[in-house]
Amino acid sequence: MAGEWRPDPEGRFEYRWWDGQAWTDQVAHEGQVGVVPLGGGGPGATAGTPEPAPSPTPAVAGPGGGGGGFAGITGDLVDGRFSEREAAAIANQNAKMLRVRLGEPFMARQGAMVAYQGQVDFAYQGGGAARFIKKALTGEGLPLMAVSGRGDVFLAEQAHDVHLLNLSQAGISISGKNVLAFSSSLDWDVERVKGGSIATGGLFNTTLRGTGWVAITTDGPPVVLDAAEAPTFADTQAVVAWSADLQTSLSSSFKASALIGRGSGELVQVAFQGRGFVIVQPSEGIQIPTQSQ
């Protein structure tokens, strides 16, 4: 097993180097790397302040100790703070990147993989004829790939914020463009938001049900609204996801006479009622202007 930076088991520093078999004396804290023995420390090795590495060992040797590809290179990118997180099998590497340690296969948005380590296989996932027809008719796109093998996979989408949710015999309705990845144990389908139809330009979402995890993206920090507190409405382009058991409908808060001669992006909203939550991002997505003839 290769060595790696891991959270300091003593909690005195941010990270301590694990050489694959045992903890070492190398620690990293607030951008400083030094030597502090496990279970104690030399002069000046107070909590939160690593003792500088003695000469001739480089002050910052990087992962792997005083050699290898990090020798002679210093800076915040190689001091451990951006090293792979090891806390859980499925976790946020940072606010905009998901890390999945492969055990069971999972589903991910096509093109979302930004890096991986190990023996990993990516395969196109069509979703079946029924889902293909729904996607063609509704425009609700969720291009998926099945990810399997052994190793770590890193996923991201347009540098959007990544949020991890765990479902336990529950359901969630998500805009297809906001789905990053989910466990293969979840059932998914394209479903119509009640109150609309294909003919009337109704809204269609991807619904996930069962027990497992799902990672969604938001264009900026979202707000989570409790629909049980009051009647709740969200712009169709800004709403990201909601509890699948919520009652939904499409409504308009504008009178037709007020829109004559004007364009408005607020014509239709999704209305929610019941017990559950609604996730709304601070963005309506990238708007592509139509070219005038």
PAZAPA-4460 file (N, C-alpha, C; in steps of 0.05 Angstrom, whole numbers, plus 32768, in hexadecimal, padded with zeros to 4 digits):
% residues 293
    n_x    n_y    n_z   ca_x   ca_y   ca_z    c_x    c_y    c_z   seq   type   mol
   8011   7FE8   8000   8000   8000   8000   8012   8019   8000     1      M     A
   800C   802C   7FF0   801B   8045   7FEE   8016   8056   8006     2      A     A
   802A   8067   800C   8027   8079   8022   8015   8090   801B     3      G     A
   800A   809E   8030   7FF8   80B4   802B   7FF5   80C5   8044     4      E     A
   7FED   80DE   8040   7FE7   80F0   8056   7FCB   80E8   8061     5      W     A
   7FC9   80E5   807C   7FB0   80DF   8089   7FAC   80F2   80A0     6      R     A
   7F93   80F7   80A9   7F8F   8107   80C1   7F9F   80FC   80D8     7      P     A
   7FAC   810E   80E7   7FBD   8106   80FD   7FAD   80F6   8112     8      D     A
   7FB4   80DD   8118   7FA4   80CD   812B   7FA4   80D9   8147     9      P     A
   7FB8   80E9   814D   7FB9   80F6   8168   7FA9   8110   8168    10      E     A
   7FA2   811B   8151   7F93   8133   8150   7FA2   814D   8155    11      G     A
   7FBD   814A   8158   7FCD   8162   815E   7FD3   8172   8145    12      R     A
   7FD4   8165   812E   7FDA   8172   8114   7FC5   816A   8100    13      F     A
   7FC6   8178   80E9   7FB2   8172   80D5   7FB7   8156   80C8    14      E     A
   7FD0   8150   80C2   7FD6   8137   80B4   7FEF   812B   80BF    15      Y     A
   7FF0   8110   80BD   8009   8101   80C3   800D   80ED   80AD    16      R     A
   8026   80E8   80A5   802C   80D6   808E   802A   80B9   8096    17      W     A
   8019   80AA   8087   8016   808D   808B   8026   8080   8074    18      W     A
   803A   806F   807B   804C   8065   8066   8041   804B   8059    19      D     A
   8028   8044   8060   801C   802C   8055   801B   8015   8069    20      G     A
   802C   8017   807F   802C   8003   8094   802B   800F   80B0    21      Q     A
   8035   8027   80B3   8035   8034   80CD   8036   8052   80CB    22      A     A
   802F   8060   80E1   8031   807D   80E2   804F   8084   80E3    23      W     A
   8056   809B   80D7   8071   80A5   80D8   8072   80BE   80E9    24      T     A
   808A   80CA   80EA   808E   80E3   80FA   8087   80FC   80EA    25      D     A
   8081   80F9   80D0   807C   8110   80BF   805F   811A   80C4    26      Q     A
   805C   8135   80C9   8042   8141   80CD   8040   815A   80BC    27      V     A
   8027   8162   80B6   8022   817A   80A7   800C   8189   80B6    28      A     A
   8010   81A4   80B8   7FFC   81B4   80C6   7FFE   81D1   80BC    29      H     A
   7FE7   81DB   80B2   7FE5   81F7   80A9   7FFB   81FE   8096    30      E     A
   8001   81EB   8083   8014   81F1   806F   8031   81EB   8076    31      G     A
   8036   81E3   808F   8051   81DD   8098   8054   81BF   809C    32      Q     A
   806A   81B4   8092   8070   8198   8095   8089   8195   80A6    33      V     A
   8088   8182   80B9   809F   817E   80CB   809F   8162   80D6    34      G     A
   80AF   815E   80EB   80B3   8144   80F7   80AB   8145   8114    35      V     A
   8097   8135   811C   808E   8133   8138   8088   8116   813D    36      V     A
   8097   8109   814F   8092   80ED   8155   8075   80E8   815E    37      P     A
   806B   80D1   8156   8050   80C9   815F   8051   80C3   817D    38      L     A
   803E   80CF   818B   803D   80CB   81A8   804F   80DD   81B8    39      G     A
   805A   80F1   81AB   806C   8103   81BA   8077   8117   81A7    40      G     A
   808B   8126   81B0   8097   813A   819E   80B1   8144   81AA    41      G     A
   80C1   814F   819A   80DA   815A   81A3   80D6   8177   81AB    42      G     A
   80EC   8185   81AF   80EA   81A1   81B7   80DA   81B2   81A3    43      P     A
   80C8   81C1   81AD   80B8   81D2   819B   80A1   81C4   818E    44      G     A
   809E   81AB   8193   8089   819C   8185   806F   819D   8194    45      A     A
   8064   81B5   8197   804B   81B9   81A4   8034   81B3   8192    46      T     A
   801C   81AF   819D   8005   81A8   818D   8000   81BE   8178    47      A     A
   7FFE   81B6   815F   7FF8   81C9   814A   8010   81D6   813E    48      G     A
   8029   81D0   8149   8041   81DC   813F   8055   81C6   8139    49      T     A
   8058   81BD   8121   806B   81A8   811B   8087   81B1   8120    50      P     A
   8098   819F   812A   80B4   81A4   812D   80C1   81A4   8112    51      E     A
   80D0   81B8   810A   80DC   81B8   80F0   80ED   819F   80EB    52      P     A
   80EC   8195   80D3   80FB   817D   80CC   8119   8184   80CE    53      A     A
   8129   8173   80DB   8146   8179   80DE   8154   8176   80C3    54      P     A
   8169   8185   80C0   817A   8183   80A8   8188   8168   80A9    55      S     A
   818D   815A   8092   8189   8164   8077   816E   815D   806B    56      P     A
   815B   8153   807B   8141   814D   8070   8133   8166   8067    57      T     A
   8128   8168   804E   811B   8180   8045   8104   8188   8058    58      P     A
   8100   81A2   805C   80EB   81AC   806D   80D0   81A2   8063    59      A     A
   80CD   81A0   8049   80B5   8195   803D   80BD   8180   802A    60      V     A
   80BA   8166   8033   80C2   8151   8021   80AA   8146   8011    61      A     A
   8092   814D   8019   807B   8144   800B   8074   8127   8010    62      G     A
   805F   811C   8006   8058   8100   800A   806E   80EE   8002    63      P     A
   8074   80DB   8013   8089   80C8   800D   80A3   80CE   801B    64      G     A
   80A5   80E4   802A   80BD   80E9   8039   80D1   80F9   8029    65      G     A
   80EB   80F4   8030   8100   8104   8025   8109   80FA   800A    66      G     A
   80F8   80F5   7FF7   8100   80EC   7FDD   80E8   80EA   7FCB    67      G     A
   80EC   80DE   7FB4   80D6   80DA   7FA1   80D1   80F4   7F92    68      G     A
   80B9   80F4   7F85   80B2   810A   7F73   80AD   8124   7F81    69      G     A
   80AB   8124   7F9C   80A6   813D   7FAB   80BF   814A   7FB6    70      F     A
   80D6   813D   7FB4   80EE   8147   7FBF   80F6   8162   7FB2    71      A     A
   80FC   8175   7FC2   8104   818F   7FB8   80EE   81A1   7FB0    72      G     A
   80D5   8199   7FB4   80BE   81A9   7FAC   80AE   81B1   7FC5    73      I     A
   80A9   81CB   7FC9   809A   81D5   7FE0   8082   81E5   7FD6    74      T     A
   806F   81E9   7FE8   8058   81F9   7FE2   803F   81EC   7FEC    75      G     A
   8029   81FC   7FEC   8010   81F2   7FF7   8005   81DA   7FE8    76      D     A
   800B   81D8   7FCE   8000   81C2   7FBE   800C   81A7   7FC6    77      L     A
   8023   81A6   7FD2   8030   818D   7FD9   8035   818A   7FF7    78      V     A
   8028   819A   8007   802D   8198   8024   8019   8186   8032    79      D     A
   8007   817A   8023   7FF4   8167   802F   7FD8   8170   8030    80      G     A
   7FD3   818B   802F   7FB8   8195   8033   7FA6   818D   801B    81      R     A
   7FB1   8188   8004   7FA1   8181   7FED   7FA3   8163   7FE7    82      F     A
   7FAF   8153   7FF9   7FB1   8137   7FF5   7F96   812A   7FF6    83      S     A
   7F94   8112   7FEC   7F7B   8103   7FEB   7F70   80FF   8007    84      E     A
   7F56   8105   800A   7F48   8101   8024   7F43   80E3   8028    85      R     A
   7F46   80DA   8041   7F44   80BD   8046   7F2E   80B7   805A    86      E     A
   7F1D   80CA   8061   7F0A   80C7   8077   7EF5   80B1   8072    87      A     A
   7EEA   80AF   805A   7ED5   809C   8054   7ED7   8093   8037    88      A     A
   7EC9   807E   8031   7ECA   8073   8015   7EBE   8086   8001    89      A     A
   7EA8   8093   8008   7E9C   80A7   7FF7   7E9B   80C1   8006    90      I     A
   7EA9   80D5   7FFD   7EAB   80EE   800B   7EB4   8104   7FF9    91      A     A
   7EAF   811D   8001   7EB9   8134   7FF2   7ED7   8137   7FF6    92      N     A
   7EE5   8137   7FE0   7F02   813E   7FE1   7F05   815B   7FE8    93      Q     A
   7EF4   816C   7FDD   7EF2   8188   7FE4   7ED6   8191   7FDD    94      N     A
   7ED0   81AB   7FDE   7EB5   81B4   7FD9   7EAC   81B0   7FBD    95      A     A
   7EBE   81AB   7FAA   7EB6   81A9   7F8E   7EBE   818E   7F81    96      K     A
   7EC7   817B   7F91   7ED0   8162   7F87   7EC8   814B   7F99    97      M     A
   7EBD   8135   7F8D   7EB6   811D   7F9C   7ECB   8108   7F98    98      L     A
   7ED1   80F9   7FAD   7EE2   80E2   7FAB   7ED3   80C9   7FB3    99      R     A
   7ED4   80B5   7FA1   7EC7   809B   7FA6   7EDC   8085   7FA7   100      V     A
   7EDE   8077   7FBD   7EEF   805F   7FBE   7EDF   8047   7FB6   101      R     A
   7EE6   803B   7FA0   7ED6   8026   7F94   7ED6   800D   7FA5   102      L     A
   7EBD   8004   7FAB   7EB8   7FEA   7FB6   7EA2   7FDF   7FA4   103      G     A
   7E8A   7FE9   7FA8   7E74   7FE3   7F96   7E74   7FF6   7F7E   104      E     A
   7E6C   7FED   7F67   7E6A   7FFF   7F50   7E56   8016   7F56   105      P     A
   7E5A   802C   7F47   7E47   8043   7F4B   7E43   8050   7F30   106      F     A
   7E2F   8062   7F2F   7E28   8070   7F16   7E32   808D   7F18   107      M     A
   7E3C   8097   7F02   7E46   80B3   7F02   7E3E   80C0   7EE8   108      A     A
   7E3C   80DA   7EE8   7E37   80EA   7ED0   7E4E   80E6   7EBD   109      R     A
   7E48   80E1   7EA3   7E5D   80DE   7E8F   7E6E   80F8   7E8E   110      Q     A
   7E88   80F5   7E8E   7E9A   810B   7E8D   7EA1   8118   7EA7   111      G     A
   7E95   810D   7EBE   7E9A   811A   7ED8   7EB4   8111   7EE4   112      A     A
   7EC0   80FB   7EDB   7ED9   80F2   7EE6   7EF0   8105   7EDF   113      M     A
   7EFE   810E   7EF4   7F15   8120   7EEF   7F2F   8112   7EF6   114      V     A
   7F2F   80FC   7F05   7F47   80ED   7F0B   7F3F   80D3   7F18   115      A     A
   7F51   80C0   7F16   7F4D   80A7   7F26   7F68   8099   7F2A   116      Y     A
   7F69   8088   7F3F   7F80   8078   7F45   7F77   805B   7F48   117      Q     A
   7F85   8048   7F3C   7F7E   802C   7F3F   7F75   8021   7F25   118      G     A
   7F68   800A   7F27   7F5D   7FFC   7F0F   7F3F   8002   7F0E   119      Q     A
   7F37   8015   7EFE   7F1B   801F   7EFC   7F11   801C   7EE0   120      V     A
   7EF8   8013   7EDE   7EEB   8010   7EC4   7ED3   8023   7EC1   121      D     A
   7ED1   8030   7EAB   7EBA   8042   7EA5   7EAB   8037   7E8D   122      F     A
   7E91   8033   7E91   7E80   8028   7E7B   7E67   8038   7E77   123      A     A
   7E60   803D   7E5E   7E48   804C   7E57   7E30   803E   7E63   124      Y     A
   7E1D   804D   7E6F   7E05   8043   7E7B   7DED   8050   7E6D   125      Q     A
   7DDF   8040   7E5D   7DC9   804C   7E4D   7DB0   8050   7E5D   126      G     A
   7DAA   803F   7E70   7D92   8043   7E80   7D79   8035   7E76   127      G     A
   7D7B   8028   7E5F   7D65   8019   7E54   7D53   8029   7E41   128      G     A
   7D43   801B   7E32   7D33   8028   7E1D   7D1F   803B   7E29   129      A     A
   7D12   8034   7E3F   7CFD   8045   7E4B   7D08   8060   7E53   130      A     A
   7D1F   805F   7E61   7D2C   8078   7E6A   7D36   8088   7E52   131      R     A
   7D40   807B   7E3D   7D49   8089   7E25   7D32   8099   7E18   132      F     A
   7D1B   808C   7E16   7D04   809A   7E0A   7CFC   80B2   7E1B   133      I     A
   7CFC   80AE   7E36   7CF4   80C4   7E47   7D08   80DB   7E45   134      K     A
   7D21   80D5   7E43   7D36   80EA   7E41   7D32   80F9   7E26   135      K     A
   7D2C   80EA   7E11   7D29   80F6   7DF6   7D10   8109   7DF6   136      A     A
   7CFB   8101   7E04   7CE2   8110   7E03   7CE3   8128   7E16   137      L     A
   7CF1   8125   7E2D   7CF0   8139   7E42   7D08   814C   7E42   138      T     A
   7D1E   8143   7E37   7D36   8154   7E39   7D44   8151   7E53   139      G     A
   7D3A   8140   7E65   7D47   813B   7E7F   7D5F   8129   7E7A   140      E     A
   7D76   8134   7E78   7D8E   8124   7E71   7D9E   811B   7E89   141      G     A
   7DA4   8102   7E8A   7DB6   80F7   7E9E   7DC8   80E3   7E92   142      L     A
   7DDD   80EC   7E83   7DEF   80D9   7E76   7E01   80CC   7E8B   143      P     A
   7DFF   80B2   7E8E   7E0D   80A4   7EA4   7E22   8091   7E9A   144      L     A
   7E35   808C   7EAC   7E49   8077   7EA8   7E4A   8066   7EC1   145      M     A
   7E4E   804C   7EBE   7E52   803A   7ED4   7E6F   8038   7EDB   146      A     A
   7E76   803C   7EF5   7E92   803C   7EFD   7E97   8024   7F0F   147      V     A
   7EAB   8014   7F09   7EB0   7FFC   7F19   7ECE   7FF7   7F1A   148      S     A
   7ED6   7FE4   7F2B   7EF2   7FDD   7F2E   7EFC   7FE2   7F4A   149      G     A
   7F16   7FE9   7F4D   7F22   7FEE   7F66   7F33   8007   7F64   150      R     A
   7F2F   8019   7F76   7F3F   8032   7F76   7F2E   8049   7F7F   151      G     A
   7F39   8061   7F7B   7F2C   807A   7F83   7F25   808A   7F6A   152      D     A
   7F0D   8094   7F69   7F03   80A4   7F52   7EFC   80C0   7F5C   153      V     A
   7F05   80D4   7F4E   7EFE   80F0   7F55   7EEC   80FB   7F40   154      F     A
   7ED6   8108   7F49   7EC1   8112   7F37   7EBC   812F   7F3D   155      L     A
   7EB6   813E   7F27   7EAF   815A   7F2A   7E9F   8162   7F11   156      A     A
   7E91   8179   7F13   7E82   8183   7EFC   7E82   81A2   7EFC   157      E     A
   7E90   81AE   7EE9   7E90   81CB   7EE5   7E98   81DA   7EFE   158      Q     A
   7EA8   81CE   7F0F   7EB1   81DA   7F29   7E99   81E3   7F3A   159      A     A
   7E82   81D5   7F37   7E6B   81DA   7F48   7E6F   81CD   7F63   160      H     A
   7E61   81D7   7F77   7E62   81CC   7F92   7E56   81B0   7F92   161      D     A
   7E63   819E   7FA1   7E5A   8182   7FA2   7E4F   817C   7FBE   162      V     A
   7E37   816F   7FBF   7E2A   8169   7FD8   7E23   814B   7FD8   163      H     A
   7E28   813E   7FEE   7E24   8121   7FF1   7E0C   811C   8003   164      L     A
   7DF8   810C   7FF9   7DE1   8105   8008   7DDF   80E7   800A   165      L     A
   7DD5   80DD   8021   7DD1   80C1   8026   7DB3   80BB   8028   166      N     A
   7DA9   80A8   8018   7D8D   80A1   8018   7D89   8086   8027   167      L     A
   7D75   8085   8038   7D6E   806C   8045   7D51   8067   8040   168      S     A
   7D4B   8056   802D   7D30   8050   8024   7D20   806A   8020   169      Q     A
   7D2C   807C   8011   7D21   8096   800B   7D24   809C   7FEE   170      A     A
   7D18   80B3   7FE6   7D19   80BB   7FCA   7D1F   80D9   7FC8   171      G     A
   7D2C   80E0   7FB2   7D32   80FC   7FAD   7D30   8101   7F8F   172      I     A
   7D24   8118   7F88   7D21   8120   7F6C   7D36   8135   7F66   173      S     A
   7D47   8130   7F52   7D5D   8142   7F4C   7D5D   814A   7F2E   174      I     A
   7D63   8163   7F29   7D67   816B   7F0E   7D7F   815C   7F02   175      S     A
   7D7B   8150   7EEA   7D90   813F   7EDF   7DAB   814C   7EDD   176      G     A
   7DAB   8166   7ED8   7DC5   8174   7ED4   7DD4   8177   7EEE   177      K     A
   7DC7   8172   7F05   7DD3   8175   7F1F   7DDB   815A   7F2B   178      N     A
   7DD7   8144   7F1D   7DDF   812A   7F27   7DFD   8125   7F20   179      V     A
   7E0E   8120   7F34   7E2A   811B   7F2F   7E30   80FD   7F2F   180      L     A
   7E26   80EF   7F44   7E2B   80D2   7F46   7E18   80C7   7F5B   181      A     A
   7E13   80AC   7F5A   7E03   809F   7F6F   7E09   8082   7F6F   182      F     A
   7E03   8075   7F85   7E08   8059   7F88   7DF5   8049   7F77   183      S     A
   7E00   8032   7F6D   7DF0   8022   7F5A   7DD9   8014   7F68   184      S     A
   7DD8   8015   7F83   7DC2   8009   7F92   7DA8   8019   7F8F   185      S     A
   7DAA   8032   7F86   7D92   8043   7F84   7D84   803E   7F69   186      L     A
   7D6A   803E   7F6A   7D5A   803D   7F51   7D56   805A   7F47   187      D     A
   7D58   805D   7F2C   7D55   8078   7F22   7D43   8077   7F09   188      W     A
   7D35   808D   7F05   7D23   8090   7EED   7D1E   80AD   7EE8   189      D     A
   7D15   80B3   7ED0   7D0C   80CE   7EC8   7CEF   80D0   7ECE   190      V     A
   7CE6   80E3   7EDE   7CCA   80E6   7EE6   7CC1   8102   7EE1   191      E     A
   7CA7   8105   7EDB   7C9B   811F   7ED6   7C94   812C   7EF1   192      R     A
   7C99   8146   7EF3   7C91   8155   7F0A   7C73   8159   7F08   193      V     A
   7C64   8151   7F1C   7C47   8152   7F1A   7C3E   816F   7F17   194      K     A
   7C2A   8172   7F05   7C20   818D   7EFF   7C28   8196   7EE4   195      G     A
   7C39   8188   7ED6   7C41   818F   7EBB   7C40   8176   7EAA   196      G     A
   7C45   817A   7E90   7C45   8164   7E7D   7C58   816B   7E67   197      S     A
   7C5E   8157   7E56   7C70   815C   7E40   7C64   8172   7E2D   198      I     A
   7C4A   8170   7E29   7C3D   8182   7E16   7C3D   819F   7E20   199      A     A
   7C3C   81A2   7E3A   7C3B   81BD   7E46   7C57   81C7   7E4F   200      T     A
   7C6B   81B8   7E47   7C86   81C1   7E4F   7C8C   81BB   7E6C   201      G     A
   7C80   81A6   7E77   7C84   819F   7E93   7CA0   8198   7E9A   202      G     A
   7CA6   8196   7EB4   7CC1   8191   7EBE   7CC5   8174   7EC3   203      L     A
   7CDC   8169   7EBC   7CE3   814D   7EC0   7CFD   814C   7ED0   204      F     A
   7CFE   813A   7EE3   7D15   8136   7EF4   7D1E   8119   7EF5   205      N     A
   7D36   8115   7F00   7D3F   80FA   7F05   7D3A   80F3   7F22   206      T     A
   7D2D   80DD   7F27   7D26   80D5   7F42   7D36   80BD   7F4A   207      T     A
   7D43   80BF   7F62   7D52   80A9   7F6D   7D44   809F   7F86   208      L     A
   7D42   8084   7F89   7D34   8079   7FA0   7D44   8061   7FAA   209      R     A
   7D41   805C   7FC4   7D4E   8045   7FD1   7D61   804D   7FE7   210      G     A
   7D76   803C   7FEA   7D8A   8041   7FFE   7DA5   8042   7FF1   211      T     A
   7DB3   8058   7FF6   7DCD   805C   7FEA   7DD5   8079   7FEC   212      G     A
   7DE9   8081   7FDC   7DF3   809C   7FDD   7DEF   80AA   7FC2   213      W     A
   7DEE   80C4   7FC2   7DEC   80D3   7FA9   7DFC   80ED   7FAD   214      V     A
   7E0B   80F5   7F99   7E1A   810E   7F9A   7E0D   8121   7F85   215      A     A
   7E06   8139   7F8E   7DFA   814C   7F7D   7E0B   8165   7F7C   216      I     A
   7E08   8175   7F67   7E17   818E   7F64   7E04   81A6   7F65   217      T     A
   7E0F   81BC   7F6F   7E00   81D5   7F6E   7E13   81EB   7F64   218      T     A
   7E08   81FD   7F55   7E17   8214   7F4B   7E18   8229   7F60   219      D     A
   7E29   8226   7F74   7E2A   8237   7F8B   7E1D   822B   7FA3   220      G     A
   7E21   8237   7FBB   7E15   822D   7FD4   7DF6   822E   7FD2   221      P     A
   7DE8   8217   7FD7   7DCB   8217   7FD4   7DBD   8220   7FEE   222      P     A
   7DA3   8223   7FEC   7D92   8226   8003   7D80   820D   8004   223      V     A
   7D7B   8203   801C   7D69   81EC   801F   7D50   81F5   802E   224      V     A
   7D3A   81F3   8021   7D20   81FD   802C   7D0F   81E6   8037   225      L     A
   7D03   81EB   804E   7CF1   81D7   805A   7CD5   81DD   804F   226      D     A
   7CCB   81CC   803D   7CB1   81D2   8031   7C9A   81D0   8044   227      A     A
   7C9E   81C4   805B   7C88   81C1   806F   7C83   81DC   807E   228      A     A
   7C96   81EE   807C   7C93   8208   808B   7C80   821B   807D   229      E     A
   7C7F   821A   8063   7C6E   822D   8054   7C6D   8224   8037   230      A     A
   7C58   822D   8028   7C59   8227   800B   7C73   8230   7FFF   231      P     A
   7C7F   821E   7FEF   7C9A   8222   7FE5   7C9B   8222   7FC7   232      T     A
   7CA9   8235   7FBB   7CAA   8237   7F9D   7CC7   823B   7F96   233      F     A
   7CCF   822F   7F7F   7CEB   8232   7F75   7CEB   8235   7F57   234      A     A
   7CFD   8245   7F4D   7D01   8248   7F31   7D09   822D   7F25   235      D     A
   7CFD   8226   7F0E   7D02   820C   7F02   7D1F   8208   7EFA   236      T     A
   7D2E   821E   7EF5   7D4B   821B   7EED   7D5D   821B   7F06   237      Q     A
   7D54   8225   7F1D   7D65   8227   7F34   7D60   820F   7F48   238      A     A
   7D49   8203   7F46   7D44   81ED   7F59   7D56   81D5   7F51   239      V     A
   7D62   81C9   7F65   7D75   81B3   7F61   7D68   8198   7F67   240      V     A
   7D5C   8196   7F7E   7D51   817C   7F87   7D3D   8180   7F9D   241      A     A
   7D2D   816B   7FA2   7D19   816C   7FB8   7D12   8150   7FC0   242      W     A
   7D07   814E   7FD9   7CFD   8135   7FE3   7CE8   812A   7FD0   243      S     A
   7CEB   8110   7FC8   7CDA   8105   7FB4   7CBC   8103   7FBC   244      A     A
   7CB7   8104   7FD6   7C9B   8102   7FE0   7C8C   811D   7FE1   245      D     A
   7C9A   8132   7FDA   7C8D   814C   7FDA   7C79   814D   7FC3   246      L     A
   7C63   815B   7FC7   7C4F   8160   7FB2   7C58   8178   7FA2   247      Q     A
   7C58   8175   7F88   7C62   818B   7F77   7C4E   8193   7F62   248      T     A
   7C51   81AB   7F58   7C40   81B5   7F42   7C4F   81CC   7F36   249      S     A
   7C47   81D4   7F1E   7C53   81EB   7F10   7C40   8202   7F13   250      L     A
   7C4B   8219   7F19   7C3A   8231   7F1D   7C48   8249   7F12   251      S     A
   7C39   825F   7F0E   7C44   8278   7F05   7C3C   828E   7F18   252      S     A
   7C4F   82A0   7F1E   7C49   82B6   7F30   7C45   82D0   7F20   253      S     A
   7C44   82CE   7F05   7C42   82E6   7EF4   7C28   82E4   7EE4   254      F     A
   7C1B   82FB   7EE2   7C04   82FD   7ED1   7C0D   8301   7EB3   255      K     A
   7BFE   82F5   7EA2   7C06   82F6   7E85   7C08   8313   7E7C   256      A     A
   7BF6   8324   7E85   7BF6   8340   7E7C   7C10   834F   7E84   257      S     A
   7C1D   8345   7E9A   7C35   8352   7EA3   7C4D   834B   7E92   258      A     A
   7C4A   8336   7E81   7C61   832C   7E72   7C60   8334   7E55   259      L     A
   7C4B   8343   7E4D   7C49   834B   7E31   7C60   835E   7E2A   260      I     A
   7C6F   8356   7E15   7C85   8367   7E0C   7C9E   8363   7E1D   261      G     A
   7C9E   834F   7E2F   7CB5   834B   7E41   7CBC   832D   7E41   262      R     A
   7CD5   8327   7E48   7CDD   830C   7E4C   7CE2   8308   7E6A   263      G     A
   7CDD   82F1   7E75   7CE1   82EC   7E91   7CEA   82D0   7E95   264      S     A
   7CFE   82CC   7EA6   7D07   82B2   7EAE   7CF8   82A7   7EC6   265      G     A
   7CE5   82B6   7ED0   7CD6   82AF   7EE8   7CBA   82A7   7EE2   266      E     A
   7CB4   829F   7ECA   7C98   829A   7EC2   7C8D   8281   7ED1   267      L     A
   7C9C   826C   7ED4   7C92   8253   7EDF   7CA4   824B   7EF7   268      V     A
   7C97   8243   7F0D   7CA5   8239   7F24   7C9A   821D   7F2B   269      Q     A
   7CAA   820E   7F3A   7CA1   81F5   7F46   7C96   81FB   7F62   270      V     A
   7C7E   81F3   7F67   7C72   81F6   7F82   7C74   81DC   7F91   271      A     A
   7C7B   81DE   7FAB   7C7F   81C6   7FBC   7C6C   81C8   7FD4   272      F     A
   7C61   81B1   7FDB   7C51   81AE   7FF4   7C57   8193   8001   273      Q     A
   7C56   8193   801B   7C5A   817A   802A   7C72   817C   803C   274      G     A
   7C7A   8164   8046   7C91   8163   8058   7CA9   815A   8048   275      R     A
   7CBD   816B   8048   7CD6   8165   8039   7CE5   817E   8034   276      G     A
   7CFB   817C   8025   7D0D   8192   8020   7D10   8198   8002   277      F     A
   7D18   81B0   7FFC   7D1D   81B9   7FE1   7D38   81C6   7FE0   278      V     A
   7D49   81BE   7FCD   7D64   81C9   7FCA   7D65   81DC   7FB2   279      I     A
   7D6D   81F4   7FB6   7D6D   8209   7FA1   7D89   8215   7FA0   280      V     A
   7D94   8216   7F88   7DAE   8222   7F84   7DAC   8240   7F7D   281      Q     A
   7DC1   8250   7F82   7DC0   826C   7F7C   7DC7   8272   7F5F   282      P     A
   7DBC   8262   7F4D   7DC2   8266   7F31   7DAD   8258   7F20   283      S     A
   7DA7   8263   7F09   7D94   8257   7EF7   7DA3   8248   7EE1   284      E     A
   7DBD   8244   7EE5   7DCC   8236   7ED1   7DD6   8248   7EBA   285      G     A
   7DE5   823D   7EA8   7DEF   824C   7E91   7DD8   8251   7E7E   286      I     A
   7DD2   826A   7E79   7DBD   8271   7E66   7DCA   8276   7E4A   287      Q     A
   7DC0   8267   7E37   7DCA   826A   7E1B   7DB7   827D   7E0C   288      I     A
   7DBF   8295   7E05   7DAD   82A7   7DF7   7DA6   829D   7DDB   289      P     A
   7D8E   82A2   7DD4   7D86   829A   7DB8   7D8F   82B0   7DA5   290      T     A
   7D98   82A7   7D8E   7DA2   82BA   7D7A   7D8A   82C4   7D69   291      Q     A
   7D88   82DE   7D68   7D72   82E9   7D58   7D77   82E5   7D3A   292      S     A
   7D62   82E1   7D2C   7D64   82DD   7D0F   7D67   82F8   7D01   293      Q     A
***
